[in-house]
Amino acid sequence: SRLVTMLSGTKEQKCLLRLEAQEKKFPLGVSVNYLNSEFKHYLATDYAQYAKQSLAELGNRIWGPPSHPNVKPLNFLQHASWNDPSDGRRGVSLCHAIGIADAESIGKATLFVSVVASFPIFEVIDALYQHCTDNKLNPAKTFVWMSFFCSNHRKCTAPAGASDRVAECRKTLSKIQKMVCVLDDFHKPTNMKRAWPVYEVFVASELNLKPSVALLSEARRRFGTSQLQGMFLADVDAMEARATVSDDEESIKKEFRKARGGPTNVNVEVHKLVQNELSRLLRSTVLA
């Protein structure tokens, strides 16, 4: 498989150095076309037992669950075979591992994906591909930045990094300038109960961006029959949103408290952005 082509040490190192140099200039993303074709095929063929799992479940198998540090992780996409040039340690991001095997599937990120880790990975990919279809985007040229693929989670699990992760999220979104929120419901999406997705939409509002929305399959099916235009989204309560890592949650809520107008304004801005996009999506669905 092209996905796991083993290159010589010299070629591998040159490729990783090139990817690292590019990433210092701009965030890298993975093409939606690659995710919808080769990645799905690779997962279904080589790791069929994990194909229906969520991002979080698969992530725990790839990088090892935080509660069981002695569990041997999967060498998924050969990511654990390569030394990261930034610190010399084994283990690179999936994005970089893909870049080693299939350079054309990695490029300057054009879309920041805000998603919940509990969503099934295949459904997320399907939603992104449908988003490309709906918005006449070329999936081969739409490079998505999604933490699951583009963050080196070996580094993300290091202690005392929550404030850095929050700052890095803002920096990444400010460089990409476009965002899509993958939602599992149009009335009470799980996203609005999770600290990271709420924070990401809030950052988009501060950057004067208008995030688009992509729905998982079941939500999309129900959405097409909805006549509740202007009445979709339940109220948002940013200070009640939770994160898996308590330090992340604390750092994010510190940002909410510091925001102009405080958490109340965060709630208003996040609700307005997502509500407006849902209304736009319904209009386009009705007129289609």
C-alpha positions as CSV (number, residue, x, y, z in Angstrom):
1,S,0.0,0.0,0.0
2,R,1.2,3.5,-0.8
3,L,0.2,4.4,2.8
4,V,2.9,2.4,4.4
5,T,5.7,2.6,1.8
6,M,8.9,2.5,3.7
7,L,11.4,5.0,2.4
8,S,15.1,4.9,3.1
9,G,16.3,6.8,6.1
10,T,17.8,9.6,4.0
11,K,14.6,10.2,2.0
12,E,12.5,9.9,5.1
13,Q,14.5,12.4,7.0
14,K,14.5,14.9,4.0
15,C,10.7,14.5,3.7
16,L,10.2,15.2,7.5
17,L,12.5,18.1,7.4
18,R,10.6,19.6,4.5
19,L,7.3,19.1,6.2
20,E,8.6,20.7,9.4
21,A,9.9,23.7,7.5
22,Q,6.6,24.1,5.7
23,E,4.7,23.9,9.0
24,K,6.7,26.7,10.4
25,K,5.3,28.9,7.6
26,F,1.7,27.7,7.6
27,P,-0.4,24.9,9.1
28,L,-0.5,21.7,7.0
29,G,-3.7,19.8,6.3
30,V,-4.8,16.4,4.8
31,S,-6.8,16.4,1.6
32,V,-10.5,15.4,2.0
33,N,-10.1,13.2,-1.1
34,Y,-7.3,11.2,0.6
35,L,-9.4,10.8,3.7
36,N,-12.4,9.7,1.8
37,S,-10.6,7.2,-0.3
38,E,-7.2,5.8,0.8
39,F,-7.5,6.5,4.5
40,K,-10.9,4.9,4.7
41,H,-9.6,2.0,2.7
42,Y,-6.5,1.6,4.8
43,L,-8.5,1.7,8.1
44,A,-11.2,-0.7,6.8
45,T,-8.6,-3.1,5.4
46,D,-5.7,-3.1,7.8
47,Y,-7.6,-2.2,11.0
48,A,-11.1,-3.3,10.3
49,Q,-11.8,-3.8,14.0
50,Y,-11.4,-0.1,14.6
51,A,-13.2,1.3,11.5
52,K,-16.4,2.1,13.4
53,Q,-14.7,3.7,16.3
54,S,-14.8,7.3,17.3
55,L,-11.9,9.7,16.9
56,A,-11.2,9.3,20.7
57,E,-11.3,5.5,20.7
58,L,-9.0,5.2,17.7
59,G,-6.8,7.8,19.1
60,N,-6.4,5.9,22.3
61,R,-5.3,2.8,20.3
62,I,-2.8,4.9,18.2
63,W,-1.2,6.9,21.0
64,G,-2.2,4.8,24.0
65,P,-5.0,5.8,26.5
66,P,-3.9,8.4,29.1
67,S,-5.1,6.1,31.9
68,H,-3.0,3.2,30.7
69,P,0.4,4.5,29.7
70,N,1.8,1.0,29.5
71,V,-0.5,0.0,26.7
72,K,1.5,-0.5,23.5
73,P,0.1,1.9,20.8
74,L,-0.6,0.9,17.2
75,N,2.1,1.9,14.7
76,F,-0.8,3.4,12.6
77,L,0.3,4.7,9.2
78,Q,3.9,4.0,10.4
79,H,3.8,7.2,12.5
80,A,5.9,5.6,15.3
81,S,8.6,4.5,12.8
82,W,9.9,8.0,12.2
83,N,12.0,10.3,14.3
84,D,10.5,13.8,14.7
85,P,13.1,16.3,13.6
86,S,11.9,18.8,16.2
87,D,13.0,16.7,19.2
88,G,14.6,13.6,17.7
89,R,12.1,11.3,19.4
90,R,10.1,8.5,17.7
91,G,6.6,9.4,16.7
92,V,5.3,12.0,14.3
93,S,1.8,13.4,13.5
94,L,-0.4,11.3,11.2
95,C,-0.3,14.3,8.8
96,H,3.5,13.9,8.6
97,A,3.3,10.1,8.3
98,I,0.9,10.5,5.4
99,G,3.2,13.1,3.8
100,I,6.0,10.6,3.8
101,A,4.0,8.0,1.9
102,D,1.8,10.4,-0.3
103,A,3.2,13.9,-0.5
104,E,0.3,15.1,-2.8
105,S,-2.2,14.4,-0.1
106,I,-0.7,17.0,2.2
107,G,-0.8,20.8,1.6
108,K,-1.3,24.2,3.1
109,A,-4.4,23.9,5.3
110,T,-7.5,25.5,3.7
111,L,-10.1,24.5,6.3
112,F,-9.9,24.2,10.1
113,V,-12.2,21.4,11.3
114,S,-14.0,21.9,14.7
115,V,-15.3,18.5,15.8
116,V,-16.0,16.4,18.9
117,A,-13.7,13.4,19.6
118,S,-16.7,11.2,20.4
119,F,-17.9,11.3,16.8
120,P,-17.3,8.2,14.6
121,I,-14.3,8.8,12.3
122,F,-15.9,7.5,9.1
123,E,-19.0,9.7,9.7
124,V,-16.8,12.8,10.2
125,I,-15.0,12.1,6.9
126,D,-18.3,11.5,5.1
127,A,-19.6,14.9,6.5
128,L,-16.4,16.7,5.2
129,Y,-16.7,15.1,1.8
130,Q,-20.4,16.1,1.6
131,H,-19.4,19.6,2.7
132,C,-17.1,19.8,-0.3
133,T,-19.9,18.6,-2.6
134,D,-22.4,21.1,-1.2
135,N,-20.0,24.0,-1.5
136,K,-18.4,23.0,-4.8
137,L,-15.0,22.5,-3.3
138,N,-12.5,20.2,-4.9
139,P,-11.9,17.5,-2.3
140,A,-8.4,16.9,-3.7
141,K,-7.5,20.5,-3.1
142,T,-9.3,21.0,0.2
143,F,-6.7,20.3,2.9
144,V,-8.3,20.1,6.4
145,W,-6.6,20.8,9.6
146,M,-8.0,18.5,12.2
147,S,-6.2,17.9,15.5
148,F,-6.6,14.1,15.2
149,F,-4.4,14.1,12.1
150,C,-2.4,17.3,12.4
151,S,-1.3,17.4,16.0
152,N,1.6,15.2,17.2
153,H,-0.3,13.6,20.1
154,R,2.8,12.3,21.6
155,K,3.7,15.9,22.4
156,C,0.1,16.8,23.3
157,T,0.1,14.4,26.2
158,A,3.1,16.1,27.8
159,P,2.3,17.8,31.1
160,A,1.9,21.5,31.7
161,G,0.9,22.5,28.1
162,A,-2.8,23.5,28.4
163,S,-2.2,27.3,28.0
164,D,0.1,26.6,25.0
165,R,-2.5,24.4,23.4
166,V,-5.2,27.1,23.8
167,A,-2.8,29.8,22.3
168,E,-1.8,27.4,19.5
169,C,-5.5,26.8,18.6
170,R,-6.0,30.5,18.1
171,K,-2.8,30.9,16.1
172,T,-3.7,28.0,13.8
173,L,-7.2,29.3,13.1
174,S,-6.0,32.8,12.5
175,K,-3.6,31.5,9.8
176,I,-6.2,29.2,8.1
177,Q,-9.0,31.8,8.2
178,K,-11.7,29.3,7.3
179,M,-13.5,26.8,9.6
180,V,-16.2,24.2,9.4
181,C,-18.0,22.8,12.5
182,V,-19.0,19.2,12.2
183,L,-22.3,18.8,14.2
184,D,-24.2,15.7,15.3
185,D,-27.4,17.6,15.9
186,F,-28.9,21.0,14.9
187,H,-30.8,21.6,18.1
188,K,-28.6,20.4,20.9
189,P,-25.3,19.5,19.3
190,T,-22.7,17.8,21.5
191,N,-20.3,20.4,20.2
192,M,-21.9,23.1,22.4
193,K,-21.4,21.0,25.5
194,R,-17.6,20.6,24.9
195,A,-15.1,23.3,25.8
196,W,-12.8,23.0,22.7
197,P,-15.6,23.4,20.0
198,V,-17.2,26.3,21.9
199,Y,-13.8,28.0,22.2
200,E,-13.0,27.4,18.5
201,V,-16.2,29.1,17.4
202,F,-15.6,31.9,19.9
203,V,-12.2,32.5,18.4
204,A,-13.7,32.5,15.0
205,S,-16.1,35.3,16.1
206,E,-13.1,37.3,17.5
207,L,-11.3,36.9,14.1
208,N,-14.5,38.0,12.3
209,L,-14.8,34.6,10.6
210,K,-18.1,33.0,9.6
211,P,-17.7,29.2,10.2
212,S,-19.6,26.9,8.0
213,V,-21.5,23.8,9.3
214,A,-21.4,20.2,8.2
215,L,-23.8,17.6,9.7
216,L,-23.3,14.0,10.4
217,S,-25.5,11.7,8.4
218,E,-28.4,11.2,10.8
219,A,-28.6,14.9,11.7
220,R,-28.5,15.8,8.0
221,R,-31.3,13.4,7.2
222,R,-33.5,14.9,9.9
223,F,-32.4,18.4,9.0
224,G,-33.7,18.1,5.5
225,T,-37.3,17.6,6.8
226,S,-37.0,20.4,9.5
227,Q,-39.3,23.4,9.2
228,L,-37.8,25.1,12.3
229,Q,-36.0,27.8,10.5
230,G,-34.7,30.4,13.0
231,M,-35.5,28.1,16.0
232,F,-32.7,25.5,15.8
233,L,-30.0,25.9,18.3
234,A,-30.6,25.6,22.0
235,D,-28.9,28.1,24.3
236,V,-25.1,27.9,24.7
237,D,-23.5,27.9,28.2
238,A,-19.8,28.2,27.7
239,M,-19.0,27.9,31.4
240,E,-20.8,24.5,31.6
241,A,-18.9,23.1,28.6
242,R,-16.4,20.3,29.5
243,A,-13.1,19.1,28.3
244,T,-11.5,15.7,28.7
245,V,-8.3,17.2,30.1
246,S,-9.1,19.4,33.1
247,D,-6.2,21.7,32.5
248,D,-7.5,22.4,29.0
249,E,-10.9,23.2,30.4
250,E,-9.5,25.6,33.0
251,S,-7.4,27.4,30.4
252,I,-10.3,27.7,28.0
253,K,-12.7,29.1,30.7
254,K,-10.0,31.5,31.8
255,E,-10.2,32.9,28.2
256,F,-14.0,33.1,28.4
257,R,-13.8,35.1,31.6
258,K,-11.2,37.4,30.1
259,A,-13.3,38.0,26.9
260,R,-15.0,41.3,26.4
261,G,-18.4,41.0,27.9
262,G,-17.3,37.8,29.7
263,P,-19.0,34.4,29.4
264,T,-22.4,35.9,28.6
265,N,-21.0,37.5,25.4
266,V,-19.2,34.3,24.5
267,N,-22.6,32.5,24.7
268,V,-24.3,35.1,22.5
269,E,-21.5,35.2,19.9
270,V,-21.2,31.4,19.6
271,H,-24.9,30.9,19.4
272,K,-25.3,33.6,16.7
273,L,-22.6,32.2,14.5
274,V,-23.8,28.6,14.5
275,Q,-27.5,29.6,14.3
276,N,-26.9,31.8,11.3
277,E,-25.0,29.1,9.5
278,L,-27.7,26.5,10.3
279,S,-30.3,29.0,8.9
280,R,-28.3,29.4,5.7
281,L,-27.9,25.7,5.4
282,L,-31.6,25.1,5.7
283,R,-32.4,27.7,3.1
284,S,-30.0,26.0,0.7
285,T,-31.5,22.6,1.5
286,V,-35.0,23.8,0.9
287,L,-34.1,25.5,-2.4
288,A,-32.0,22.5,-3.6
